[in-house]
Amino acid sequence: MITNTWKINNLERDLADDYVTVVHYGVDATDGEHSQGAYGTVSFDKDTSPSSSSFGALDEATVLGWVFTQVEQAKVEEALAAKIELLANPVAAIGMPWATEE
């Protein structure tokens, strides 16, 4: 079973009014010994920023909710699961039969 852990890596904000303008997020997918990660950003302007509360009162769950308004969580997790599947069950390999690994 794959465990997906979403997190907020950083926030960019306008100091004049504390509106969050960019959210940097990441997700780590782990299935036993195999893991994959993804990183992205979501941008907001003052017309689209959901940052209406005090910057100091924000928490990670709230900001992740903002991310999920623009990022399709299920699609990202499906893509990571596909990569983990290839790690666990590779369909291609590289190497030369006459060269030995040291």
Backbone as XML, in Angstrom:
<?xml version="1.0"?>
<chain id="A" units="angstrom">
  <residue number="1" name="MET">
    <atom name="N" x="0.837" y="-1.185" z="0.000"/>
    <atom name="CA" x="0.000" y="0.000" z="0.000"/>
    <atom name="C" x="0.882" y="1.247" z="0.000"/>
  </residue>
  <residue number="2" name="ILE">
    <atom name="N" x="0.536" y="2.175" z="-0.840"/>
    <atom name="CA" x="1.315" y="3.409" z="-0.970"/>
    <atom name="C" x="0.801" y="4.444" z="0.023"/>
  </residue>
  <residue number="3" name="THR">
    <atom name="N" x="1.738" y="5.058" z="0.713"/>
    <atom name="CA" x="1.418" y="6.165" z="1.619"/>
    <atom name="C" x="1.870" y="7.457" z="0.965"/>
  </residue>
  <residue number="4" name="ASN">
    <atom name="N" x="0.948" y="8.406" z="0.815"/>
    <atom name="CA" x="1.258" y="9.718" z="0.242"/>
    <atom name="C" x="1.280" y="10.752" z="1.354"/>
  </residue>
  <residue number="5" name="THR">
    <atom name="N" x="2.375" y="11.483" z="1.428"/>
    <atom name="CA" x="2.511" y="12.525" z="2.443"/>
    <atom name="C" x="2.694" y="13.863" z="1.739"/>
  </residue>
  <residue number="6" name="TRP">
    <atom name="N" x="1.685" y="14.709" z="1.840"/>
    <atom name="CA" x="1.724" y="16.042" z="1.251"/>
    <atom name="C" x="2.239" y="17.021" z="2.293"/>
  </residue>
  <residue number="7" name="LYS">
    <atom name="N" x="2.997" y="18.020" z="1.841"/>
    <atom name="CA" x="3.510" y="19.014" z="2.774"/>
    <atom name="C" x="3.688" y="20.349" z="2.065"/>
  </residue>
  <residue number="8" name="ILE">
    <atom name="N" x="3.700" y="21.388" z="2.862"/>
    <atom name="CA" x="4.003" y="22.724" z="2.355"/>
    <atom name="C" x="5.473" y="22.974" z="2.647"/>
  </residue>
  <residue number="9" name="ASN">
    <atom name="N" x="6.228" y="23.284" z="1.609"/>
    <atom name="CA" x="7.663" y="23.523" z="1.763"/>
    <atom name="C" x="7.992" y="24.985" z="2.047"/>
  </residue>
  <residue number="10" name="ASN">
    <atom name="N" x="7.184" y="25.897" z="1.511"/>
    <atom name="CA" x="7.442" y="27.313" z="1.752"/>
    <atom name="C" x="6.281" y="28.148" z="1.234"/>
  </residue>
  <residue number="11" name="LEU">
    <atom name="N" x="6.215" y="29.373" z="1.709"/>
    <atom name="CA" x="5.213" y="30.335" z="1.261"/>
    <atom name="C" x="5.906" y="31.630" z="0.874"/>
  </residue>
  <residue number="12" name="GLU">
    <atom name="N" x="5.391" y="32.270" z="-0.173"/>
    <atom name="CA" x="5.827" y="33.618" z="-0.526"/>
    <atom name="C" x="4.631" y="34.533" z="-0.302"/>
  </residue>
  <residue number="13" name="ARG">
    <atom name="N" x="4.895" y="35.696" z="0.260"/>
    <atom name="CA" x="3.784" y="36.599" z="0.561"/>
    <atom name="C" x="4.184" y="38.040" z="0.325"/>
  </residue>
  <residue number="14" name="ASP">
    <atom name="N" x="3.186" y="38.873" z="0.166"/>
    <atom name="CA" x="3.361" y="40.313" z="0.017"/>
    <atom name="C" x="3.419" y="40.905" z="1.418"/>
  </residue>
  <residue number="15" name="LEU">
    <atom name="N" x="4.502" y="41.557" z="1.751"/>
    <atom name="CA" x="4.665" y="42.097" z="3.101"/>
    <atom name="C" x="3.701" y="43.239" z="3.417"/>
  </residue>
  <residue number="16" name="ALA">
    <atom name="N" x="3.191" y="43.907" z="2.397"/>
    <atom name="CA" x="2.282" y="45.027" z="2.636"/>
    <atom name="C" x="0.963" y="44.578" z="3.264"/>
  </residue>
  <residue number="17" name="ASP">
    <atom name="N" x="0.484" y="43.395" z="2.875"/>
    <atom name="CA" x="-0.820" y="42.954" z="3.382"/>
    <atom name="C" x="-0.867" y="41.469" z="3.747"/>
  </residue>
  <residue number="18" name="ASP">
    <atom name="N" x="0.272" y="40.787" z="3.713"/>
    <atom name="CA" x="0.392" y="39.379" z="4.086"/>
    <atom name="C" x="-0.345" y="38.407" z="3.174"/>
  </residue>
  <residue number="19" name="TYR">
    <atom name="N" x="-0.775" y="38.836" z="1.994"/>
    <atom name="CA" x="-1.404" y="37.892" z="1.081"/>
    <atom name="C" x="-0.366" y="36.910" z="0.567"/>
  </residue>
  <residue number="20" name="VAL">
    <atom name="N" x="-0.708" y="35.643" z="0.622"/>
    <atom name="CA" x="0.167" y="34.596" z="0.095"/>
    <atom name="C" x="0.051" y="34.626" z="-1.427"/>
  </residue>
  <residue number="21" name="THR">
    <atom name="N" x="1.197" y="34.743" z="-2.097"/>
    <atom name="CA" x="1.208" y="34.818" z="-3.555"/>
    <atom name="C" x="1.699" y="33.525" z="-4.206"/>
  </residue>
  <residue number="22" name="VAL">
    <atom name="N" x="2.555" y="32.765" z="-3.518"/>
    <atom name="CA" x="3.067" y="31.502" z="-4.062"/>
    <atom name="C" x="3.168" y="30.481" z="-2.926"/>
  </residue>
  <residue number="23" name="VAL">
    <atom name="N" x="2.690" y="29.284" z="-3.206"/>
    <atom name="CA" x="2.816" y="28.164" z="-2.272"/>
    <atom name="C" x="3.710" y="27.114" z="-2.929"/>
  </residue>
  <residue number="24" name="HIS">
    <atom name="N" x="4.758" y="26.714" z="-2.229"/>
    <atom name="CA" x="5.638" y="25.640" z="-2.670"/>
    <atom name="C" x="5.214" y="24.385" z="-1.903"/>
  </residue>
  <residue number="25" name="TYR">
    <atom name="N" x="4.862" y="23.337" z="-2.640"/>
    <atom name="CA" x="4.386" y="22.120" z="-1.989"/>
    <atom name="C" x="5.167" y="20.908" z="-2.487"/>
  </residue>
  <residue number="26" name="GLY">
    <atom name="N" x="5.065" y="19.831" z="-1.752"/>
    <atom name="CA" x="5.689" y="18.577" z="-2.153"/>
    <atom name="C" x="4.838" y="17.420" z="-1.692"/>
  </residue>
  <residue number="27" name="VAL">
    <atom name="N" x="5.056" y="16.269" z="-2.333"/>
    <atom name="CA" x="4.386" y="15.037" z="-1.919"/>
    <atom name="C" x="5.395" y="13.901" z="-2.047"/>
  </residue>
  <residue number="28" name="ASP">
    <atom name="N" x="5.434" y="13.067" z="-1.041"/>
    <atom name="CA" x="6.273" y="11.874" z="-1.043"/>
    <atom name="C" x="5.361" y="10.658" z="-1.019"/>
  </residue>
  <residue number="29" name="ALA">
    <atom name="N" x="5.591" y="9.747" z="-1.964"/>
    <atom name="CA" x="4.838" y="8.503" z="-2.029"/>
    <atom name="C" x="5.783" y="7.368" z="-1.682"/>
  </residue>
  <residue number="30" name="THR">
    <atom name="N" x="5.382" y="6.523" z="-0.741"/>
    <atom name="CA" x="6.234" y="5.430" z="-0.275"/>
    <atom name="C" x="5.443" y="4.127" z="-0.232"/>
  </residue>
  <residue number="31" name="ASP">
    <atom name="N" x="6.084" y="3.080" z="-0.743"/>
    <atom name="CA" x="5.506" y="1.744" z="-0.691"/>
    <atom name="C" x="6.630" y="0.791" z="-0.317"/>
  </residue>
  <residue number="32" name="GLY">
    <atom name="N" x="6.794" y="0.547" z="0.964"/>
    <atom name="CA" x="7.872" y="-0.322" z="1.417"/>
    <atom name="C" x="9.226" y="0.271" z="1.088"/>
  </residue>
  <residue number="33" name="GLU">
    <atom name="N" x="9.989" y="-0.410" z="0.245"/>
    <atom name="CA" x="11.346" y="0.038" z="-0.078"/>
    <atom name="C" x="11.395" y="1.032" z="-1.236"/>
  </residue>
  <residue number="34" name="HIS">
    <atom name="N" x="10.280" y="1.265" z="-1.911"/>
    <atom name="CA" x="10.261" y="2.160" z="-3.072"/>
    <atom name="C" x="9.569" y="3.472" z="-2.720"/>
  </residue>
  <residue number="35" name="SER">
    <atom name="N" x="10.131" y="4.558" z="-3.248"/>
    <atom name="CA" x="9.511" y="5.855" z="-3.006"/>
    <atom name="C" x="9.768" y="6.781" z="-4.183"/>
  </residue>
  <residue number="36" name="GLN">
    <atom name="N" x="8.886" y="7.729" z="-4.338"/>
    <atom name="CA" x="8.978" y="8.759" z="-5.365"/>
    <atom name="C" x="8.425" y="10.042" z="-4.771"/>
  </residue>
  <residue number="37" name="GLY">
    <atom name="N" x="8.857" y="11.162" z="-5.316"/>
    <atom name="CA" x="8.372" y="12.438" z="-4.824"/>
    <atom name="C" x="8.056" y="13.381" z="-5.963"/>
  </residue>
  <residue number="38" name="ALA">
    <atom name="N" x="7.311" y="14.399" z="-5.648"/>
    <atom name="CA" x="6.980" y="15.451" z="-6.610"/>
    <atom name="C" x="6.989" y="16.773" z="-5.860"/>
  </residue>
  <residue number="39" name="TYR">
    <atom name="N" x="7.263" y="17.837" z="-6.605"/>
    <atom name="CA" x="7.341" y="19.173" z="-6.040"/>
    <atom name="C" x="6.680" y="20.126" z="-7.018"/>
  </residue>
  <residue number="40" name="GLY">
    <atom name="N" x="6.027" y="21.134" z="-6.505"/>
    <atom name="CA" x="5.403" y="22.106" z="-7.394"/>
    <atom name="C" x="5.111" y="23.406" z="-6.681"/>
  </residue>
  <residue number="41" name="THR">
    <atom name="N" x="4.625" y="24.347" z="-7.452"/>
    <atom name="CA" x="4.205" y="25.629" z="-6.895"/>
    <atom name="C" x="2.818" y="25.970" z="-7.422"/>
  </residue>
  <residue number="42" name="VAL">
    <atom name="N" x="2.094" y="26.728" z="-6.634"/>
    <atom name="CA" x="0.795" y="27.259" z="-7.010"/>
    <atom name="C" x="0.859" y="28.756" z="-6.751"/>
  </residue>
  <residue number="43" name="SER">
    <atom name="N" x="0.454" y="29.534" z="-7.745"/>
    <atom name="CA" x="0.506" y="30.988" z="-7.612"/>
    <atom name="C" x="-0.888" y="31.572" z="-7.431"/>
  </residue>
  <residue number="44" name="PHE">
    <atom name="N" x="-0.954" y="32.629" z="-6.665"/>
    <atom name="CA" x="-2.199" y="33.356" z="-6.440"/>
    <atom name="C" x="-1.925" y="34.851" z="-6.627"/>
  </residue>
  <residue number="45" name="ASP">
    <atom name="N" x="-2.929" y="35.576" z="-7.093"/>
    <atom name="CA" x="-2.838" y="37.028" z="-7.042"/>
    <atom name="C" x="-3.880" y="37.500" z="-6.034"/>
  </residue>
  <residue number="46" name="LYS">
    <atom name="N" x="-3.936" y="38.772" z="-5.795"/>
    <atom name="CA" x="-4.833" y="39.245" z="-4.725"/>
    <atom name="C" x="-6.304" y="39.009" z="-5.030"/>
  </residue>
  <residue number="47" name="ASP">
    <atom name="N" x="-6.621" y="38.845" z="-6.314"/>
    <atom name="CA" x="-8.010" y="38.548" z="-6.664"/>
    <atom name="C" x="-8.342" y="37.069" z="-6.458"/>
  </residue>
  <residue number="48" name="THR">
    <atom name="N" x="-7.329" y="36.204" z="-6.541"/>
    <atom name="CA" x="-7.589" y="34.770" z="-6.424"/>
    <atom name="C" x="-7.017" y="34.169" z="-5.146"/>
  </residue>
  <residue number="49" name="SER">
    <atom name="N" x="-6.278" y="34.952" z="-4.373"/>
    <atom name="CA" x="-5.665" y="34.413" z="-3.164"/>
    <atom name="C" x="-6.718" y="34.106" z="-2.115"/>
  </residue>
  <residue number="50" name="PRO">
    <atom name="N" x="-6.692" y="32.895" z="-1.594"/>
    <atom name="CA" x="-7.605" y="32.570" z="-0.509"/>
    <atom name="C" x="-7.081" y="33.054" z="0.841"/>
  </residue>
  <residue number="51" name="SER">
    <atom name="N" x="-5.947" y="33.743" z="0.823"/>
    <atom name="CA" x="-5.310" y="34.182" z="2.062"/>
    <atom name="C" x="-6.041" y="35.386" z="2.631"/>
  </residue>
  <residue number="52" name="SER">
    <atom name="N" x="-7.121" y="35.123" z="3.329"/>
    <atom name="CA" x="-7.886" y="36.220" z="3.911"/>
    <atom name="C" x="-7.677" y="36.316" z="5.413"/>
  </residue>
  <residue number="53" name="SER">
    <atom name="N" x="-6.997" y="35.316" z="5.964"/>
    <atom name="CA" x="-6.749" y="35.355" z="7.398"/>
    <atom name="C" x="-5.346" y="35.872" z="7.662"/>
  </residue>
  <residue number="54" name="SER">
    <atom name="N" x="-5.078" y="36.162" z="8.888"/>
    <atom name="CA" x="-3.758" y="36.640" z="9.272"/>
    <atom name="C" x="-2.711" y="35.590" z="8.938"/>
  </residue>
  <residue number="55" name="PHE">
    <atom name="N" x="-1.609" y="36.028" z="8.365"/>
    <atom name="CA" x="-0.540" y="35.116" z="7.982"/>
    <atom name="C" x="-0.114" y="34.262" z="9.170"/>
  </residue>
  <residue number="56" name="GLY">
    <atom name="N" x="0.013" y="34.863" z="10.324"/>
    <atom name="CA" x="0.450" y="34.140" z="11.516"/>
    <atom name="C" x="-0.527" y="33.088" z="11.989"/>
  </residue>
  <residue number="57" name="ALA">
    <atom name="N" x="-1.769" y="33.145" z="11.529"/>
    <atom name="CA" x="-2.777" y="32.176" z="11.952"/>
    <atom name="C" x="-2.915" y="31.004" z="10.984"/>
  </residue>
  <residue number="58" name="LEU">
    <atom name="N" x="-2.182" y="31.027" z="9.871"/>
    <atom name="CA" x="-2.282" y="29.945" z="8.896"/>
    <atom name="C" x="-1.697" y="28.654" z="9.452"/>
  </residue>
  <residue number="59" name="ASP">
    <atom name="N" x="-2.251" y="27.538" z="8.999"/>
    <atom name="CA" x="-1.656" y="26.244" z="9.322"/>
    <atom name="C" x="-1.515" y="25.443" z="8.029"/>
  </residue>
  <residue number="60" name="GLU">
    <atom name="N" x="-0.738" y="24.371" z="8.100"/>
    <atom name="CA" x="-0.427" y="23.599" z="6.900"/>
    <atom name="C" x="-1.676" y="22.998" z="6.265"/>
  </residue>
  <residue number="61" name="ALA">
    <atom name="N" x="-2.607" y="22.528" z="7.058"/>
    <atom name="CA" x="-3.825" y="21.918" z="6.516"/>
    <atom name="C" x="-4.616" y="22.927" z="5.680"/>
  </residue>
  <residue number="62" name="THR">
    <atom name="N" x="-4.707" y="24.160" z="6.152"/>
    <atom name="CA" x="-5.416" y="25.204" z="5.415"/>
    <atom name="C" x="-4.745" y="25.471" z="4.077"/>
  </residue>
  <residue number="63" name="VAL">
    <atom name="N" x="-3.430" y="25.606" z="4.101"/>
    <atom name="CA" x="-2.701" y="25.922" z="2.873"/>
    <atom name="C" x="-2.731" y="24.739" z="1.908"/>
  </residue>
  <residue number="64" name="LEU">
    <atom name="N" x="-2.670" y="23.510" z="2.409"/>
    <atom name="CA" x="-2.830" y="22.358" z="1.525"/>
    <atom name="C" x="-4.195" y="22.376" z="0.854"/>
  </residue>
  <residue number="65" name="GLY">
    <atom name="N" x="-5.204" y="22.807" z="1.568"/>
    <atom name="CA" x="-6.533" y="22.955" z="0.969"/>
    <atom name="C" x="-6.508" y="23.911" z="-0.208"/>
  </residue>
  <residue number="66" name="TRP">
    <atom name="N" x="-5.752" y="24.990" z="-0.084"/>
    <atom name="CA" x="-5.604" y="25.932" z="-1.201"/>
    <atom name="C" x="-4.935" y="25.245" z="-2.385"/>
  </residue>
  <residue number="67" name="VAL">
    <atom name="N" x="-3.884" y="24.482" z="-2.104"/>
    <atom name="CA" x="-3.160" y="23.778" z="-3.169"/>
    <atom name="C" x="-4.125" y="22.867" z="-3.927"/>
  </residue>
  <residue number="68" name="PHE">
    <atom name="N" x="-4.958" y="22.144" z="-3.200"/>
    <atom name="CA" x="-5.852" y="21.177" z="-3.827"/>
    <atom name="C" x="-6.961" y="21.844" z="-4.635"/>
  </residue>
  <residue number="69" name="THR">
    <atom name="N" x="-7.121" y="23.166" z="-4.523"/>
    <atom name="CA" x="-8.068" y="23.850" z="-5.405"/>
    <atom name="C" x="-7.485" y="24.007" z="-6.801"/>
  </residue>
  <residue number="70" name="GLN">
    <atom name="N" x="-6.158" y="23.885" z="-6.928"/>
    <atom name="CA" x="-5.513" y="24.052" z="-8.235"/>
    <atom name="C" x="-4.768" y="22.808" z="-8.710"/>
  </residue>
  <residue number="71" name="VAL">
    <atom name="N" x="-4.493" y="21.874" z="-7.819"/>
    <atom name="CA" x="-3.748" y="20.665" z="-8.166"/>
    <atom name="C" x="-4.668" y="19.470" z="-7.965"/>
  </residue>
  <residue number="72" name="GLU">
    <atom name="N" x="-4.738" y="18.603" z="-8.969"/>
    <atom name="CA" x="-5.576" y="17.413" z="-8.847"/>
    <atom name="C" x="-4.817" y="16.358" z="-8.053"/>
  </residue>
  <residue number="73" name="GLN">
    <atom name="N" x="-5.113" y="16.302" z="-6.776"/>
    <atom name="CA" x="-4.420" y="15.417" z="-5.839"/>
    <atom name="C" x="-4.413" y="13.976" z="-6.335"/>
  </residue>
  <residue number="74" name="ALA">
    <atom name="N" x="-5.547" y="13.475" z="-6.777"/>
    <atom name="CA" x="-5.640" y="12.076" z="-7.210"/>
    <atom name="C" x="-4.738" y="11.804" z="-8.415"/>
  </residue>
  <residue number="75" name="LYS">
    <atom name="N" x="-4.660" y="12.734" z="-9.358"/>
    <atom name="CA" x="-3.814" y="12.526" z="-10.542"/>
    <atom name="C" x="-2.339" y="12.511" z="-10.174"/>
  </residue>
  <residue number="76" name="VAL">
    <atom name="N" x="-1.935" y="13.385" z="-9.274"/>
    <atom name="CA" x="-0.538" y="13.402" z="-8.838"/>
    <atom name="C" x="-0.208" y="12.082" z="-8.141"/>
  </residue>
  <residue number="77" name="GLU">
    <atom name="N" x="-1.082" y="11.640" z="-7.266"/>
    <atom name="CA" x="-0.851" y="10.392" z="-6.542"/>
    <atom name="C" x="-0.848" y="9.188" z="-7.487"/>
  </residue>
  <residue number="78" name="GLU">
    <atom name="N" x="-1.704" y="9.203" z="-8.507"/>
    <atom name="CA" x="-1.719" y="8.121" z="-9.491"/>
    <atom name="C" x="-0.405" y="8.083" z="-10.272"/>
  </residue>
  <residue number="79" name="ALA">
    <atom name="N" x="0.117" y="9.243" z="-10.658"/>
    <atom name="CA" x="1.383" y="9.294" z="-11.398"/>
    <atom name="C" x="2.537" y="8.775" z="-10.543"/>
  </residue>
  <residue number="80" name="LEU">
    <atom name="N" x="2.554" y="9.140" z="-9.273"/>
    <atom name="CA" x="3.591" y="8.639" z="-8.379"/>
    <atom name="C" x="3.466" y="7.129" z="-8.176"/>
  </residue>
  <residue number="81" name="ALA">
    <atom name="N" x="2.242" y="6.638" z="-8.076"/>
    <atom name="CA" x="2.018" y="5.202" z="-7.927"/>
    <atom name="C" x="2.527" y="4.450" z="-9.153"/>
  </residue>
  <residue number="82" name="ALA">
    <atom name="N" x="2.329" y="5.011" z="-10.345"/>
    <atom name="CA" x="2.818" y="4.375" z="-11.564"/>
    <atom name="C" x="4.345" y="4.306" z="-11.568"/>
  </residue>
  <residue number="83" name="LYS">
    <atom name="N" x="4.999" y="5.365" z="-11.093"/>
    <atom name="CA" x="6.462" y="5.363" z="-11.016"/>
    <atom name="C" x="6.962" y="4.326" z="-10.006"/>
  </residue>
  <residue number="84" name="ILE">
    <atom name="N" x="6.264" y="4.220" z="-8.885"/>
    <atom name="CA" x="6.644" y="3.224" z="-7.879"/>
    <atom name="C" x="6.450" y="1.815" z="-8.432"/>
  </residue>
  <residue number="85" name="GLU">
    <atom name="N" x="5.390" y="1.603" z="-9.188"/>
    <atom name="CA" x="5.143" y="0.297" z="-9.803"/>
    <atom name="C" x="6.295" y="-0.086" z="-10.732"/>
  </residue>
  <residue number="86" name="LEU">
    <atom name="N" x="6.807" y="0.876" z="-11.485"/>
    <atom name="CA" x="7.941" y="0.601" z="-12.381"/>
    <atom name="C" x="9.223" y="0.313" z="-11.605"/>
  </residue>
  <residue number="87" name="LEU">
    <atom name="N" x="9.374" y="0.947" z="-10.465"/>
    <atom name="CA" x="10.540" y="0.635" z="-9.637"/>
    <atom name="C" x="10.447" y="-0.794" z="-9.091"/>
  </residue>
  <residue number="88" name="ALA">
    <atom name="N" x="9.254" y="-1.168" z="-8.672"/>
    <atom name="CA" x="9.055" y="-2.494" z="-8.089"/>
    <atom name="C" x="9.069" y="-3.590" z="-9.152"/>
  </residue>
  <residue number="89" name="ASN">
    <atom name="N" x="8.599" y="-3.265" z="-10.352"/>
    <atom name="CA" x="8.494" y="-4.240" z="-11.442"/>
    <atom name="C" x="9.002" y="-3.611" z="-12.734"/>
  </residue>
  <residue number="90" name="PRO">
    <atom name="N" x="10.311" y="-3.467" z="-12.877"/>
    <atom name="CA" x="10.864" y="-2.791" z="-14.050"/>
    <atom name="C" x="10.525" y="-3.515" z="-15.354"/>
  </residue>
  <residue number="91" name="VAL">
    <atom name="N" x="10.356" y="-2.717" z="-16.407"/>
    <atom name="CA" x="10.064" y="-3.267" z="-17.725"/>
    <atom name="C" x="11.223" y="-3.023" z="-18.693"/>
  </residue>
  <residue number="92" name="ALA">
    <atom name="N" x="12.255" y="-2.347" z="-18.237"/>
    <atom name="CA" x="13.422" y="-2.070" z="-19.070"/>
    <atom name="C" x="14.654" y="-2.070" z="-18.181"/>
  </residue>
  <residue number="93" name="ALA">
    <atom name="N" x="15.808" y="-2.274" z="-18.819"/>
    <atom name="CA" x="17.068" y="-2.262" z="-18.087"/>
    <atom name="C" x="18.162" y="-1.718" z="-18.993"/>
  </residue>
  <residue number="94" name="ILE">
    <atom name="N" x="19.254" y="-1.282" z="-18.394"/>
    <atom name="CA" x="20.409" y="-0.839" z="-19.165"/>
    <atom name="C" x="21.610" y="-1.686" z="-18.777"/>
  </residue>
  <residue number="95" name="GLY">
    <atom name="N" x="22.576" y="-1.740" z="-19.624"/>
    <atom name="CA" x="23.784" y="-2.482" z="-19.322"/>
    <atom name="C" x="24.285" y="-3.266" z="-20.521"/>
  </residue>
  <residue number="96" name="MET">
    <atom name="N" x="25.490" y="-3.776" z="-20.423"/>
    <atom name="CA" x="26.113" y="-4.548" z="-21.489"/>
    <atom name="C" x="26.474" y="-5.910" z="-20.921"/>
  </residue>
  <residue number="97" name="PRO">
    <atom name="N" x="26.185" y="-6.973" z="-21.671"/>
    <atom name="CA" x="26.406" y="-8.308" z="-21.119"/>
    <atom name="C" x="27.886" y="-8.623" z="-20.858"/>
  </residue>
  <residue number="98" name="TRP">
    <atom name="N" x="28.784" y="-7.956" z="-21.498"/>
    <atom name="CA" x="30.212" y="-8.237" z="-21.296"/>
    <atom name="C" x="30.841" y="-7.420" z="-20.183"/>
  </residue>
  <residue number="99" name="ALA">
    <atom name="N" x="30.105" y="-6.439" z="-19.671"/>
    <atom name="CA" x="30.631" y="-5.609" z="-18.578"/>
    <atom name="C" x="30.066" y="-6.126" z="-17.260"/>
  </residue>
  <residue number="100" name="THR">
    <atom name="N" x="30.916" y="-6.264" z="-16.286"/>
    <atom name="CA" x="30.463" y="-6.720" z="-14.974"/>
    <atom name="C" x="30.448" y="-5.538" z="-14.024"/>
  </residue>
  <residue number="101" name="GLU">
    <atom name="N" x="29.528" y="-5.583" z="-13.126"/>
    <atom name="CA" x="29.449" y="-4.531" z="-12.113"/>
    <atom name="C" x="30.502" y="-4.746" z="-11.052"/>
  </residue>
  <residue number="102" name="GLU">
    <atom name="N" x="31.050" y="-3.681" z="-10.580"/>
    <atom name="CA" x="32.064" y="-3.792" z="-9.523"/>
    <atom name="C" x="31.491" y="-3.389" z="-8.197"/>
  </residue>
</chain>
